[in-house]
């Protein structure tokens, strides 16, 4: 859904500051719900979930500063940011799948894949993207 909604709004000329804010807010609450569920049911390690939570919190803070404090109306999403979120979600799905696979070898492989996907999404793609947003938020770099 996250990939489609912005494109539809742009195609129909229905973009708005509130719509962008609402989209990002709903995305963050969706991520939070998944993180809470995976923590509650012991699906993924707490430190993996915490890394995703902190990255999303840092993105939300920088977005707030850019849009509400600096009054810049548009924060263009980056391909790396979208890819980072995709890998994080895919990794969380892999953790969930590993918990229901009956074959222990396959379960271990899928669980390991979850680690690789989430860590790549958080640290290789996500963190540099977040640092870029913080540079914009704190006027260290122009958009």
N, C-alpha and C positions, 0 to 999 in steps of 0.2 A: 504494500500500500504506500509506503513512504516514497517509493520511486515514482509512483503514478500521480499522486495528488498534486504535487507542484507543477508537473507538466500539464495536467488538465487545467489548473487555474490559469497558467500562462496562456495556453491555447485559447481559452475562453475569455481572456482579458479580465479575469476576476481576481487578480492579485491584489493583496492589501497587506499593510503592515500587521494588522490584527491577525489576518490569515496565516502569515508567516510565523508570528508569535504562537498562535494556537497550534499550528502544525508541529513546531519544535517542542512545545510544551507536552503535547500528546505523545510525541515520540519518546520524550524523557520519562513520562509516567509509564508508558508501555515497557520500556527497558527496566524501570524500577520494579514493576510487577513481576517480570520474569526473574530478576535477580532475587527478589524476596522468595518467590516460589522455589527456585533452585537451592537457595540457602535453607529454607524451611524443611525441604524434603531431603537434604543432604546430597543433592545431585552433583554439584560442582564444588571444588574446594573454595573455602571462604576467601582466600587471598586472590584467587582469580576473579571472584565476584566483586571484591573490594577494588581491584584495579579497574574494572569496568565502571563501577560506581564513581570512583574518583575522577576518571577521565570525563565521564558525562557531566559531573558536577563542575569541573573546570570549564568545560565547553559552555555550560549554562551560565556560569558567572561571566565569562568573557562576552558571551552574546548579550547578556543584560547590560554590561558596561557599554558595549558598542552601540546598542540600539536605544537604551534608555538614558544613559549618562551623556554619551557623545552625540546622541540624536542622529546617528547614521541609519538610514532607513533600510539598507539592504546589506546583508552579509552573504556574499555568494557562497553556496556550498561547494566544497572542493571534491574532486573525484577521489582523492585519498581519504577524505572524511567519510564519504559514502562507502568506499571499499572497506574501510576500517570497521564501520558499523556492520556491514554485511558479514565480514569474517568473524566478528565477535558473536553475532547472532547464530551463525553457522556453527561456531564452536560450542555455544551453549546448547544448541540442538544436538551436537555430537555427545556432549556429556549426558543429556537426557536419554539419547538412544543407547549409550553404553550401559545405562542402568536397567534396560529392559531386554537386552540381548542375552540369550541363555548360554551361548557358547563363550566361555571365559576368555579364550584367546582373542576372539573377535571383539569382545567387550573391551579388553585391554587396548587393542589397536585403535578402536573408535575413541576411547577415552584419551589416549595419547594424541590422536588427531585433534580432539577438542582443545587440548593444551596448545598445540602448535597454532591452530586457527585463532584462538583468543589472544595469545601472546603476540602473534603477528599483527592482529587487528589493533591491539592496544599500544604496543611499544614501537613497532616498525612503521605502521601507517598512522595510527591515531595520535600518538604523542607529538610527533612533529607538526601535525595539523593543529593540535591544540596550542602548541607553542606559537604558531603563526597567528592564531586568533588572539592570544594574549599580547603579542607584539602590537597588533592593531589596537586592542583595547587600551593598552598603556602607551600608545603613540610612539612606539619604537619603530614602527614600519607603516608606511602608507598602504592603503588597499590597492 
